[in-house]
């Protein structure tokens, strides 16, 4: 199986500006993500950015970097530009690894690429995991996914789906009863040919309401293959409290 990893990396962040350059155990956050990526089975790992500060830091730790337009509003757009710069072939598989996921297991990276490679009909592939904590059930920051019997995504939402109509009538629902609830993991694989198609699709009303880019695929009739992750990812970094938590976790598990 052949695949590439592209890590979209922007400096701006509304909740934690410059977070990719924040230091964890003496290394920039972005470097930790890159080091996870190069442990995978990928043929190449690239960082895609529009910011000279990220370019300089990434080159310092030996990464291959591609500069992209500052006008992009999503990681997929940034990846599309890199694919065009490099004249990638339509059947080339690309994994979109977000630059703020330093605890994404290598096993998951390989898994999502393998899932797409095995499914010639899928336009994209992604992963999910059972909800780990009771408080995630109604947390709108935890994106849920519902799949069909063929392990294809039916819908992604910030709302609680599926809705356990009878159980949710009662306060203090036991998590163990909610076997169908899955948290979406923001790790994607797609072929370059589909990335090019995606750029031509109009934004969907659903993605604009939920602020979930992957809903554009479903709106236009695309197929997203989904599997339960073989290893549970650690937390990503969106806020200062997330960063503090990752620092604490890596301090306790320095070899992770």
C-alpha positions as CSV (number, residue, x, y, z in Angstrom):
1,X,0.0,0.0,0.0
2,X,1.4,3.4,-1.0
3,X,0.2,6.6,0.5
4,X,1.4,10.1,1.4
5,X,0.7,12.2,4.5
6,X,0.1,15.9,4.2
7,X,-0.2,17.9,7.4
8,X,-2.0,21.2,6.9
9,X,-0.5,23.8,9.2
10,X,-1.7,27.3,9.7
11,X,-0.5,29.8,12.3
12,X,-3.8,31.5,13.0
13,X,-6.1,29.9,15.5
14,X,-9.1,31.7,17.1
15,X,-8.8,29.8,20.4
16,X,-5.0,29.4,20.7
17,X,-3.0,31.6,18.2
18,X,0.3,30.1,17.1
19,X,-0.6,26.8,18.7
20,X,1.4,24.6,16.3
21,X,4.6,26.3,17.5
22,X,3.8,26.0,21.2
23,X,6.5,24.0,22.9
24,X,5.9,20.5,24.5
25,X,8.9,18.8,26.1
26,X,11.2,21.1,24.3
27,X,9.7,20.5,20.8
28,X,7.1,22.5,18.8
29,X,3.7,20.8,18.7
30,X,4.0,20.5,15.0
31,X,7.2,18.6,15.3
32,X,5.5,16.0,17.5
33,X,2.8,15.5,14.9
34,X,5.5,15.2,12.2
35,X,7.4,12.6,14.2
36,X,4.3,10.5,14.6
37,X,3.7,10.7,10.9
38,X,7.2,9.6,9.8
39,X,6.8,6.5,12.0
40,X,3.9,5.4,9.8
41,X,4.1,3.4,6.5
42,X,3.7,6.5,4.4
43,X,6.0,7.0,1.5
44,X,6.4,10.7,2.2
45,X,5.3,13.2,4.8
46,X,4.8,16.9,3.9
47,X,3.8,20.0,5.8
48,X,1.6,22.4,3.9
49,X,1.5,26.0,5.2
50,X,1.1,29.6,4.2
51,X,3.2,31.0,7.1
52,X,6.9,31.7,7.1
53,X,7.2,31.1,10.8
54,X,5.9,27.6,10.4
55,X,8.1,27.1,7.3
56,X,11.2,28.1,9.3
57,X,10.5,25.9,12.3
58,X,9.5,22.9,10.2
59,X,12.7,23.2,8.1
60,X,14.7,23.4,11.3
61,X,13.4,19.9,12.4
62,X,14.0,18.5,8.9
63,X,10.5,18.4,7.4
64,X,9.6,18.7,3.8
65,X,7.4,21.8,3.5
66,X,5.2,23.2,0.7
67,X,4.0,26.8,0.8
68,X,0.4,27.3,-0.2
69,X,-2.0,30.2,-0.6
70,X,-3.2,32.2,2.5
71,X,-6.7,32.3,1.0
72,X,-7.5,28.6,1.9
73,X,-10.2,28.1,4.5
74,X,-9.8,24.4,5.0
75,X,-7.1,21.8,5.2
76,X,-8.5,20.0,2.2
77,X,-8.0,23.1,0.0
78,X,-4.4,23.3,1.2
79,X,-3.8,19.6,0.4
80,X,-5.3,20.1,-3.0
81,X,-2.8,22.8,-3.8
82,X,0.1,20.6,-2.7
83,X,-1.2,17.7,-4.8
84,X,-1.3,20.0,-7.9
85,X,2.1,21.4,-7.2
86,X,3.5,17.9,-7.0
87,X,1.5,16.6,-10.0
88,X,0.2,13.7,-7.9
89,X,-1.5,10.9,-9.8
90,X,-5.3,10.5,-9.4
91,X,-5.1,7.2,-7.6
92,X,-2.5,8.4,-5.1
93,X,-3.9,8.1,-1.5
94,X,-3.3,11.0,0.8
95,X,-3.9,11.1,4.5
96,X,-4.9,14.4,6.0
97,X,-3.3,14.5,9.4
98,X,-4.2,17.6,11.4
99,X,-1.2,19.6,12.7
100,X,-2.7,19.8,16.3
101,X,-2.9,16.0,16.9
102,X,0.4,15.0,18.6
103,X,-1.1,11.9,20.1
104,X,-2.6,10.4,17.0
105,X,-1.4,6.8,17.0
106,X,0.7,5.6,14.1
107,X,-1.7,2.6,13.9
108,X,-4.6,4.9,13.1
109,X,-2.7,6.6,10.4
110,X,-1.9,3.3,8.7
111,X,-5.4,2.0,9.3
112,X,-7.2,4.9,7.6
113,X,-5.0,4.6,4.5
114,X,-5.5,0.9,4.4
115,X,-9.3,1.2,4.8
116,X,-9.4,3.4,1.6
117,X,-7.0,1.2,-0.3
118,X,-9.3,-1.8,0.3
119,X,-12.5,0.0,-0.7
120,X,-12.3,1.0,-4.3
121,X,-15.9,2.4,-4.1
122,X,-15.3,4.8,-1.2
123,X,-14.5,8.4,-1.9
124,X,-13.0,9.0,1.5
125,X,-12.1,7.0,4.7
126,X,-12.1,8.1,8.3
127,X,-12.2,6.6,11.8
128,X,-14.4,6.7,14.9
129,X,-14.4,5.4,18.4
130,X,-17.0,4.6,21.1
131,X,-17.6,7.6,23.4
132,X,-15.3,7.3,26.3
133,X,-17.0,9.5,28.9
134,X,-20.5,10.3,29.9
135,X,-20.0,14.0,29.5
136,X,-19.2,13.5,25.7
137,X,-22.8,12.4,24.9
138,X,-24.2,15.9,24.8
139,X,-21.0,17.9,24.2
140,X,-21.3,19.7,20.8
141,X,-17.5,19.8,20.5
142,X,-17.5,16.1,20.3
143,X,-18.6,15.2,16.7
144,X,-20.7,12.1,16.4
145,X,-21.0,9.8,13.4
146,X,-23.7,7.2,12.5
147,X,-22.9,4.5,10.0
148,X,-24.9,1.9,8.0
149,X,-24.4,-1.8,8.0
150,X,-21.8,-1.5,5.3
151,X,-19.7,0.7,7.6
152,X,-20.4,3.8,5.5
153,X,-21.1,7.2,7.1
154,X,-24.8,8.2,7.2
155,X,-24.3,11.5,8.9
156,X,-21.9,13.5,11.1
157,X,-23.3,15.9,13.7
158,X,-22.4,18.0,16.7
159,X,-25.8,16.9,18.1
160,X,-26.3,13.6,19.9
161,X,-27.0,10.9,17.2
162,X,-28.5,8.5,17.3
163,X,-31.0,9.8,19.8
164,X,-31.9,7.1,22.4
165,X,-35.5,8.3,22.8
166,X,-36.5,6.3,25.8
167,X,-33.2,6.3,27.7
168,X,-32.7,10.0,27.4
169,X,-36.0,10.6,29.1
170,X,-34.2,9.6,32.3
171,X,-31.5,11.6,34.0
172,X,-28.2,9.9,34.6
173,X,-28.3,7.6,31.6
174,X,-25.7,4.8,31.9
175,X,-23.0,5.1,29.3
176,X,-22.8,1.4,28.8
177,X,-26.3,1.4,27.3
178,X,-25.3,3.8,24.5
179,X,-23.5,1.2,22.2
180,X,-24.3,3.0,18.9
181,X,-22.7,6.3,19.9
182,X,-19.5,7.0,18.1
183,X,-17.1,9.9,18.3
184,X,-15.6,10.9,14.9
185,X,-11.9,11.1,14.7
186,X,-10.7,13.9,12.4
187,X,-8.3,11.8,10.3
188,X,-9.1,11.4,6.6
189,X,-7.8,9.5,3.7
190,X,-8.7,10.3,0.1
191,X,-7.4,9.8,-3.4
192,X,-6.0,12.8,-5.3
193,X,-8.7,12.3,-8.0
194,X,-11.4,12.8,-5.4
195,X,-9.7,15.8,-3.8
196,X,-9.9,17.4,-7.2
197,X,-13.5,16.6,-7.6
198,X,-14.2,17.9,-4.1
199,X,-12.9,21.3,-4.9
200,X,-15.6,21.6,-7.6
201,X,-18.4,20.8,-5.2
202,X,-20.6,23.6,-3.9
203,X,-20.6,24.0,-0.1
204,X,-23.6,22.3,1.4
205,X,-26.2,23.9,3.7
206,X,-25.5,21.1,6.2
207,X,-21.8,21.8,6.5
208,X,-22.5,25.5,6.9
209,X,-24.9,24.8,9.8
210,X,-22.8,22.2,11.5
211,X,-19.4,23.6,10.5
212,X,-18.3,20.1,9.4
213,X,-16.5,20.0,6.1
214,X,-17.1,16.3,5.5
215,X,-20.8,16.8,5.2
216,X,-20.2,18.3,1.7
217,X,-19.2,14.8,0.6
218,X,-22.4,13.2,1.9
219,X,-24.6,16.1,0.6
220,X,-23.3,15.5,-2.9
221,X,-23.8,11.7,-2.7
222,X,-20.3,10.7,-1.9
223,X,-19.3,7.7,0.2
224,X,-17.2,7.8,3.3
225,X,-15.9,4.5,4.7
226,X,-15.7,4.4,8.5
227,X,-14.0,1.9,11.0
228,X,-13.6,1.9,14.7
229,X,-10.0,2.9,15.4
230,X,-7.7,0.1,16.4
231,X,-6.1,2.4,19.0
232,X,-7.8,5.3,20.8
233,X,-6.1,8.6,20.0
234,X,-5.1,11.0,22.7
235,X,-6.5,14.5,22.8
236,X,-5.9,17.1,20.2
237,X,-4.9,20.7,21.0
238,X,-7.5,23.4,20.5
239,X,-7.2,25.5,23.7
240,X,-4.6,26.2,26.3
241,X,-6.2,23.7,28.6
242,X,-5.8,21.1,25.9
243,X,-2.2,22.0,25.5
244,X,-1.7,21.7,29.3
245,X,-3.3,18.3,29.2
246,X,-1.1,17.0,26.4
247,X,2.0,18.3,28.2
248,X,0.9,16.4,31.3
249,X,0.2,13.2,29.3
250,X,3.5,13.3,27.5
251,X,5.3,14.0,30.7
252,X,3.9,10.8,32.1
253,X,4.6,8.9,28.9
254,X,7.7,10.5,27.3
255,X,8.1,7.7,24.8
256,X,4.6,7.9,23.4
